Amino acid sequence: MRKLLPIIGTPSDSHPGGRSSLTCRYRCGDACFHEVPNTSDNEYVGDVIAGAMGRRAMMRAAAVVTVAATAGAAGVAGAIPAAAATESISASSSKNSKHGRAARGLRYTSVEPNTADAVTIPDGYRQNVVIRWGEPILRGAPAFDPENQTGASQAGQFGYNNDFLALLPVPGEHRRQLLVANHEYTDEVLMFRGYDPANPTRNQVEVAWAAHGLGVVVVEEDRRTGALTAVPRHPLNRRVTATTEFRLTGPAAGSALLKTSVDPTGRKVLGTLNNCSGGTTPWGTTLHGEENFNQYFANGTRTTDKRYGLGTGATERKWERFDKRFDVAQEPNESHRFGYVVELDPYDPTSTPRKRTALGRVKHEGATVRLTDDGRPVVYTGDDERFDYFYKFVGSKKMKKGSSRAAREHNLTLLDEGTLYVAKLTGDSPAIEIDGSGKLPADGEFDGSGEWIPLATATAKGAVSHVEGMTAEEVYVFTRLAGDKVGATKMDRPEDIEPNPHSGKVYVALTNNTNRGVGTNAAADEANPRNANKHGHILELTERHNRADSTRFAWSLFLVAGDPEDPATYFAGFPKDDVSPISCPDNVAFDPHGNLWISTDGAQLGSHDGLFGVATKGSRRGELKQFLTVPKGAETCGPLVQDRRVLVAVQHPGELTGATVENPLSVWPDGPGKIVRPAVVAVWRADGCDIGV
């Protein structure tokens, strides 16, 4: 029988969601230890039953699957170190599962749960580190020297804690692609020797400013090994930092709510912060979600500050000592200029990135795009907070095809006009049948219907609010409050949201919520069926008539994460004796076969975080297999699955309580005696064939 590993860390290191206290401190400002920002009394999902039978017919037509609980055990395998290009070793299970041949794209040996200080990959695969924190990518940037970093040197080097990843073609350059990466946040105690959290120096703060933001770097494939390596000083390479100039665009741009003493126009802002996940657009740009921006701003006292999680005192990094814009008492509107979806043109290093106010201001985990049948953009985004909401933006202007200058200029306006919606879900089971244990209701499934509630619409002539008591500008700047007012459904940390390019179904990763049903917090409901939910789940949406611009949808729980032997878990009906254990789904992506790939953050089952593939269709639907695990203290981010390559961002390796530069708790990626460095890793098959076939 498969046995899970003991829970990692000491009791003092056990934070909600499985993260270390160091991660909570630097990544999200100890959000889990603060009062839940959403104190609204929104409707419980199971309370709205009227008309459920009519909705049930629509859901059946949308082929929402039945949840069936089964018990069993899973078998998994593999383990290797990963600094240079190397092939994995050892395997204890075949490419075929116990229940027949695995789904196409998932025919690899599942990786065993483990705590190795390495990137562990399946037998028959190889890997290499593509690029590390601090590697020079711009002309004139010096070689990485952790003992002598400056803001100027870091601004020309690859940033810290990379998250979202995109690979785009480089026209006319064979075997080269353009890598776009987010640099979410910094771990100062792992970056600077002798760091004093109470008294950071100006140089340390300037390095941190430059280590945040976005990175664009050309990478090249080695035709002999399959490895990817960075091409330094390429003309397309670029760094965007916390001090780069941005434009605020869309309906809130120029609002009094966005004006500061430095920018009386309310249209120009310096920097982007805490960029988590993102997406690519059909017109060749990339989107980046500003997530836990609240932790960078000191002395927040207003109701709106509290709703967004701003603290009332000093910040962890003390940036307010070196720039007054990070002090709400001195610049009350500066924090209103963060929390947006950023759009970047990676093919133009001289372009000014834009913050798209029409998509609302929340803690955006990311933003993913698909087109309506008539060519208008639809953007899905989640607000990564306990009991917060997920959103959809439907543009009103059609994308122009082609690469002409006129087409590109037009397409760069697509996300400024349209309607912003928030999701409201209704379960089809009586509330009394949802007891918080994960036990299925009488109809044998967690499912229901939903609607997209309009919040505001922006046009070329102006914007109109659909929320009583709020102006359009207020909706776009205080989007969380707008969601509260219209009764949006409180979810268990809605993070990445991705539409499946094969089926059109939309998948929502709900990472966890250990506050669900605790104290006065909202209890379990049909869309979030477990109290003290530490493992998370994945929601599957079917838009009505499979139209991206529909305002109605059916929903069901596709996956309820945890130990497969736990009767509260569910894997889309696939036998649970043949799946990998999974905890805390975070980012998601799709492979060329339509399989969903899931990266985890803060896994609660004793193993390190990892990357998993799961079939979404056919007789193998729900078959989930672990593809890799990451080193000690690390999180798996930015999964990208191509025909012959998988990329992951290994974020915050060694980020464990008590770790410092002097006392490293990981030696990844370069071994003992070297500073721990976040990095991007590529994985491919040793025989050069497609992944998982």
JOFENWO-V136662 format. One record per residue. PHI is phi as a letter, one per 30 degrees, with the letter a starting at -180 (* if undefined). PSI is psi in radians with two decimals (* if undefined). D_FIRST is the distance of its C-alpha to the first C-alpha in Angstrom with 2 decimals. Layout:
BEGIN
PHI,PSI,D_FIRST
PHI,PSI,D_FIRST
END
This chain:
BEGIN
*,2.39,0.00
d,2.38,3.80
c,2.34,6.35
d,2.71,9.85
d,2.73,12.78
d,2.65,15.40
d,2.35,18.25
d,2.50,20.86
j,2.91,24.36
d,2.89,26.32
e,-0.63,27.25
d,-0.27,30.54
c,0.06,28.86
c,1.75,26.81
c,2.82,28.83
e,2.43,28.26
i,0.04,26.08
i,-0.02,24.34
d,2.74,27.39
d,2.82,29.06
d,-0.50,32.43
d,-0.69,34.12
d,-0.83,32.86
e,-0.65,34.06
d,-0.80,37.34
c,-0.49,38.27
d,-0.78,36.60
b,0.20,37.53
i,0.66,39.71
h,0.76,37.28
e,-0.64,37.39
d,-0.27,34.60
c,0.01,36.74
c,2.85,39.81
e,2.45,40.87
e,2.17,39.53
d,-0.51,42.41
d,1.78,42.26
c,0.23,43.94
d,2.76,45.22
c,0.99,44.85
d,2.72,43.68
e,2.41,42.83
d,2.38,39.42
e,-0.71,37.79
d,-0.10,37.58
d,-0.31,41.20
c,1.61,42.71
c,-0.30,42.22
e,2.27,45.72
i,0.20,45.75
d,-0.62,42.00
d,-0.60,42.48
d,-0.69,44.62
d,-0.61,42.08
e,-0.68,39.36
d,-0.72,41.39
d,-0.66,41.59
d,-0.67,37.86
d,-0.70,37.24
d,-0.51,39.74
d,0.05,37.84
i,0.76,34.72
d,2.22,32.56
d,2.73,29.22
d,2.39,27.74
d,2.23,24.72
b,2.15,22.19
d,2.26,19.19
b,2.85,16.01
c,2.86,12.48
l,-2.93,9.09
b,2.65,6.48
c,2.58,8.04
c,2.29,8.21
b,2.99,11.17
a,2.94,13.51
j,2.79,17.04
l,2.32,19.57
a,2.78,23.39
d,2.88,26.45
b,1.40,28.97
c,-0.85,32.62
c,-3.09,34.42
d,2.10,33.72
b,2.69,30.80
c,2.53,28.22
d,2.82,24.48
b,2.74,22.60
i,2.48,19.32
a,2.51,16.86
b,0.10,13.56
b,2.67,13.81
d,3.00,17.02
d,-0.44,19.45
d,2.52,18.77
d,3.06,15.93
d,-0.37,14.17
c,0.52,17.05
j,-3.01,19.85
d,2.32,21.77
d,2.81,21.13
d,2.57,24.02
d,2.30,26.91
j,-0.25,26.71
b,0.33,22.90
d,1.19,22.53
b,2.87,21.12
d,2.12,17.92
e,2.45,15.88
d,2.35,16.05
d,2.45,13.11
e,2.37,13.59
a,3.00,15.92
b,0.58,19.08
d,2.54,21.25
d,1.12,24.95
a,2.87,25.28
d,1.96,25.03
c,2.20,21.91
b,2.94,22.28
d,2.77,20.87
e,2.41,21.72
i,0.11,25.27
c,2.74,26.57
b,2.91,29.14
a,2.80,30.36
a,2.73,33.33
d,2.09,34.70
d,-0.85,37.39
a,2.49,39.25
c,2.83,38.91
e,2.33,40.57
j,-0.15,44.18
d,2.30,44.75
d,2.35,48.31
b,-0.28,48.69
c,2.70,52.29
e,2.33,55.53
i,-0.16,56.71
d,2.38,53.41
d,2.88,52.85
d,2.66,49.90
d,2.23,47.19
b,1.70,48.15
d,-0.33,45.99
d,-0.20,48.68
b,0.68,51.46
d,2.52,50.16
b,2.88,52.72
e,-0.68,52.67
d,-0.72,54.75
d,-0.74,52.46
d,-0.54,49.29
d,-0.30,51.02
c,0.07,51.18
c,2.83,47.62
d,2.39,44.20
d,-3.03,43.17
c,2.71,40.35
h,1.08,36.94
d,2.47,37.03
b,-1.76,35.24
e,2.44,36.34
b,2.45,36.99
b,2.53,39.17
b,2.15,40.41
b,2.65,43.78
d,2.60,46.02
c,1.85,48.90
e,2.27,51.82
i,0.05,53.42
b,1.73,50.98
d,2.43,48.77
i,0.27,45.18
c,2.52,45.66
b,2.80,44.12
c,1.99,44.84
c,2.16,41.99
c,2.27,42.42
b,2.52,40.34
d,2.54,40.33
c,1.69,40.67
d,-0.94,39.39
a,3.09,40.13
b,2.58,40.74
c,1.52,39.18
e,-0.64,42.39
d,-0.32,40.88
c,-0.04,38.96
c,-0.58,42.07
b,2.17,44.94
d,2.33,45.38
i,0.42,46.79
d,2.30,46.21
c,1.80,47.66
e,-0.48,46.17
d,-0.33,49.22
b,1.15,51.68
d,2.63,50.59
d,2.83,53.36
d,-0.69,54.97
d,-0.74,53.75
d,-0.71,50.12
d,-0.71,50.55
d,-0.62,52.20
d,-0.76,49.38
d,-0.72,46.90
e,-0.76,49.10
d,-0.38,49.10
d,-0.27,45.35
d,2.98,44.69
j,-2.37,45.36
b,2.68,44.81
b,2.42,44.86
b,2.15,46.04
b,2.35,45.79
d,2.38,46.16
b,2.64,43.40
b,2.42,43.82
d,2.32,41.52
d,2.00,41.82
d,-0.34,42.35
d,-0.68,41.10
c,-0.41,37.80
j,-0.09,37.02
d,2.63,37.04
c,2.39,38.76
b,2.63,41.28
d,2.57,43.64
c,1.69,47.33
d,2.60,49.21
i,0.39,52.57
d,2.55,52.28
e,-0.44,54.76
d,-0.21,52.04
d,2.53,50.10
a,2.61,50.39
b,2.35,49.29
c,2.27,49.60
b,-2.99,49.41
d,-0.06,50.04
b,0.12,53.76
d,2.51,54.10
d,2.35,56.42
b,2.76,54.94
c,2.32,56.68
d,2.21,55.90
b,2.96,56.48
j,-2.92,56.44
d,-0.43,57.71
c,-0.19,57.23
e,2.31,58.78
i,-0.07,62.02
d,2.63,61.19
d,-0.45,62.58
d,-0.25,59.01
c,0.05,58.26
d,2.48,61.47
b,3.05,61.64
d,-0.52,64.47
d,-0.56,63.47
b,1.46,62.94
d,-0.15,65.44
d,-0.40,64.65
i,0.47,61.06
b,-0.08,60.11
b,2.27,59.17
b,2.56,56.31
c,2.12,55.06
i,2.91,51.45
b,2.49,48.05
b,2.51,45.34
h,0.81,41.58
d,2.03,41.05
c,-1.83,37.45
c,-2.98,36.55
a,-2.72,39.07
a,2.97,39.92
c,2.66,42.35
c,2.73,45.25
d,-0.24,46.69
c,0.20,49.90
j,0.29,48.47
c,3.07,47.94
b,2.61,44.92
c,2.53,44.04
b,2.22,42.65
c,2.16,41.65
d,2.04,43.02
c,-1.70,40.37
d,0.96,40.59
d,-0.42,44.31
e,-0.55,45.12
d,-0.20,44.06
c,-0.06,46.92
c,2.25,49.68
c,2.74,51.19
i,0.71,53.15
d,2.28,52.13
b,-0.24,53.72
d,2.82,54.25
e,-0.71,52.31
d,-0.61,51.35
d,-0.78,50.11
d,-0.71,47.88
d,-0.46,46.47
c,0.11,45.44
i,0.28,44.04
d,2.42,46.88
d,2.83,47.25
c,-0.18,50.48
b,-2.62,50.82
d,2.76,50.35
c,2.90,47.53
d,-0.78,44.93
d,-0.25,46.60
i,0.53,50.19
d,-0.46,51.43
d,-0.32,54.00
d,-0.37,55.90
c,-0.19,56.59
a,2.06,57.08
d,-0.28,58.34
d,-0.32,56.65
d,0.12,53.41
c,1.90,55.24
d,-0.53,55.44
d,-0.51,58.41
c,-0.57,60.37
b,1.44,59.03
d,-0.43,57.79
c,-0.11,57.06
d,-0.69,55.25
d,-0.42,51.79
d,-0.18,52.71
c,0.17,52.80
b,2.72,49.05
j,0.41,46.11
c,3.01,47.06
d,2.21,45.77
c,2.38,47.41
c,2.27,48.57
b,2.40,49.21
c,1.71,51.05
d,-0.21,49.35
d,-0.06,51.99
b,1.64,54.81
d,-0.23,54.45
c,-0.06,57.65
d,2.69,56.55
c,2.09,56.14
d,2.69,52.70
b,2.47,52.90
c,2.10,51.26
c,1.70,51.10
d,-0.37,52.09
d,-0.30,51.93
c,0.04,48.12
i,2.87,48.35
c,1.89,47.51
b,-3.01,44.03
d,1.42,41.16
d,2.05,40.47
d,-0.67,36.99
a,-2.84,38.40
a,2.19,40.41
b,2.63,39.78
b,2.47,42.44
b,2.95,43.10
c,2.58,46.44
d,3.00,47.88
e,-0.49,49.34
c,0.27,52.68
i,0.33,51.45
c,2.56,51.15
d,2.47,48.37
b,2.21,45.63
c,2.23,43.68
c,2.42,40.49
a,2.55,39.61
c,2.68,37.50
c,1.83,38.57
d,1.45,35.79
a,2.59,36.34
e,2.27,34.77
i,0.42,36.48
c,-2.97,38.44
c,2.99,39.08
b,2.72,38.83
b,2.83,41.91
b,2.41,43.53
c,2.26,46.84
c,1.98,48.78
d,2.75,51.60
c,-0.18,55.01
c,2.51,56.12
d,2.49,55.10
d,2.44,53.82
c,2.31,56.33
d,2.79,55.11
j,3.00,56.23
c,0.28,56.60
d,2.80,60.20
d,-0.70,61.18
d,-0.73,62.14
d,-0.76,58.78
d,-0.72,56.87
d,-0.70,59.13
d,-0.80,58.71
d,-0.41,54.91
d,0.06,54.86
c,0.00,56.28
d,-0.51,53.73
c,0.26,51.67
c,-0.22,54.74
b,2.31,55.64
l,-2.95,53.61
c,2.34,51.85
c,2.28,49.06
b,2.75,46.72
b,2.65,44.01
d,2.39,41.28
b,2.14,41.39
c,2.50,38.58
b,2.22,38.92
d,2.74,36.14
c,0.26,36.87
c,2.59,35.39
d,2.55,37.20
e,-0.56,36.39
d,-0.38,35.58
d,-0.11,32.48
c,1.71,30.99
c,0.04,29.78
i,-0.07,27.98
c,-0.23,24.46
j,0.02,23.60
d,2.37,24.07
d,2.54,25.73
d,3.09,29.44
d,-0.53,30.96
d,0.03,31.52
i,0.26,27.81
a,2.60,28.14
c,1.85,28.98
a,3.10,32.04
l,-2.80,35.76
b,2.99,38.77
a,2.90,40.36
b,2.62,43.54
c,2.02,44.71
c,2.16,47.39
d,2.41,50.17
c,-0.75,51.00
a,2.69,53.79
b,2.28,55.43
c,2.38,57.10
b,3.07,59.91
d,-0.40,62.47
c,-0.15,64.91
k,-2.93,62.71
b,2.62,59.77
b,2.41,59.43
d,2.48,57.09
c,0.18,55.42
c,2.08,54.47
d,2.30,57.05
i,0.01,58.45
b,2.39,57.21
d,2.90,59.11
d,-0.75,57.50
d,-0.69,57.53
d,-0.66,55.76
d,-0.76,53.06
d,-0.52,52.38
c,-0.57,52.46
c,1.01,50.80
d,-0.59,48.41
e,-0.75,45.98
d,-0.59,48.83
d,-0.73,49.70
d,-0.67,46.16
e,-0.82,46.51
d,-0.58,49.82
c,0.06,48.73
i,0.64,45.67
d,2.78,42.90
d,2.23,39.32
d,2.16,37.55
c,2.93,34.23
c,1.31,31.23
h,1.31,32.46
d,2.04,33.36
c,-1.98,33.00
d,2.47,33.15
b,2.17,34.45
b,2.29,34.65
d,2.39,36.18
d,2.07,34.53
d,-0.29,37.37
d,-0.79,36.30
c,-0.33,36.00
i,-0.19,37.86
d,2.62,35.13
c,2.32,34.76
c,2.28,31.50
c,2.08,31.55
d,2.10,28.98
c,1.82,28.83
d,-0.88,27.20
l,3.02,26.88
a,1.56,29.24
d,-0.12,28.42
c,-0.14,31.97
e,2.15,31.47
i,0.18,32.60
c,2.25,33.31
i,-2.26,36.84
c,0.07,39.41
d,2.72,37.33
e,2.40,36.73
d,3.02,34.05
e,2.57,31.38
b,-3.10,32.85
d,-0.52,31.70
d,-0.29,31.50
b,1.31,29.76
d,0.05,27.85
b,2.23,26.00
d,2.69,27.89
h,0.85,27.05
d,1.74,25.31
c,-0.17,23.52
c,-0.36,21.40
i,3.13,24.12
a,3.03,24.45
b,2.25,26.44
c,2.45,29.46
c,2.15,30.93
c,2.42,34.71
c,1.85,36.86
d,2.50,40.47
e,2.28,42.97
h,0.32,44.23
h,0.59,42.00
c,2.21,44.91
d,-0.43,44.21
c,0.20,47.26
d,2.61,46.31
c,0.11,46.41
b,2.60,43.98
a,2.77,40.31
c,2.65,37.41
b,2.67,34.07
a,2.82,30.50
d,2.03,27.22
d,-0.67,25.57
b,2.30,22.44
c,1.92,21.31
d,2.83,19.23
k,-2.91,16.37
d,2.19,12.64
e,-0.39,11.87
d,-0.20,10.26
d,2.15,13.77
d,-0.27,16.14
d,-0.12,18.89
d,2.80,17.60
a,2.40,18.99
b,1.02,19.13
h,0.47,22.44
i,-0.05,21.05
d,2.53,18.67
e,2.27,15.45
d,-0.06,12.90
d,0.09,9.93
b,0.61,11.91
b,2.78,13.21
d,2.58,13.02
d,2.52,13.17
b,2.53,16.88
b,2.37,19.29
i,1.12,23.11
d,2.44,24.49
b,-1.47,27.89
c,2.60,29.71
b,2.75,29.33
a,2.98,30.91
b,2.52,31.13
c,3.08,31.00
d,-0.25,33.61
c,-0.03,31.50
i,0.10,31.21
d,2.53,27.56
d,2.28,27.06
c,2.33,25.94
b,2.19,24.87
c,2.64,25.20
c,2.74,23.92
b,1.84,25.81
i,0.60,24.49
e,2.41,20.74
c,0.37,19.38
c,0.22,15.66
j,-0.37,16.23
c,2.84,16.55
d,2.82,20.01
d,2.79,21.65
a,-2.95,21.50
b,2.35,22.70
b,2.53,21.00
c,2.47,22.45
b,2.34,22.22
d,2.45,24.20
c,0.00,26.86
b,2.92,28.33
i,-2.91,28.03
d,-0.30,25.24
c,0.08,22.74
e,2.23,23.80
j,-0.11,21.06
d,1.97,18.91
c,2.25,18.06
b,2.34,17.23
d,2.31,17.63
c,-0.61,20.65
a,2.87,21.30
b,2.80,21.07
c,2.96,24.20
d,-3.12,25.34
e,2.29,25.51
i,-0.04,27.23
c,2.83,27.67
c,2.56,27.39
d,2.09,27.01
b,2.95,30.29
h,0.70,32.60
d,2.41,30.33
b,2.11,32.53
c,1.93,31.36
c,-3.13,34.03
e,-0.82,34.05
b,0.25,33.46
a,2.49,32.52
c,2.30,30.33
c,2.44,31.85
b,2.62,30.41
c,2.10,32.23
d,1.74,30.51
c,2.53,32.04
h,0.93,32.63
d,2.49,30.64
i,0.15,30.87
d,1.35,31.74
b,2.62,30.38
e,2.23,32.32
j,-0.17,34.80
d,2.45,34.88
b,3.09,38.36
d,-0.68,40.07
d,-0.41,40.75
b,1.21,37.23
d,2.46,34.85
c,0.18,31.14
b,2.66,30.28
c,0.29,32.07
d,2.49,31.31
c,-0.08,32.90
c,0.08,35.53
j,3.08,34.21
e,2.53,35.51
i,-0.11,39.05
c,2.61,39.02
d,2.50,38.91
d,2.36,35.75
b,2.17,36.56
e,2.62,35.09
a,2.91,35.19
c,2.35,34.57
b,2.41,32.17
c,2.48,32.38
b,2.39,29.66
b,2.88,30.53
d,2.41,29.56
d,-0.53,30.80
d,0.06,32.51
i,0.03,34.33
d,3.07,33.01
d,2.67,31.92
d,2.25,28.71
i,0.46,25.83
c,*,27.91
END
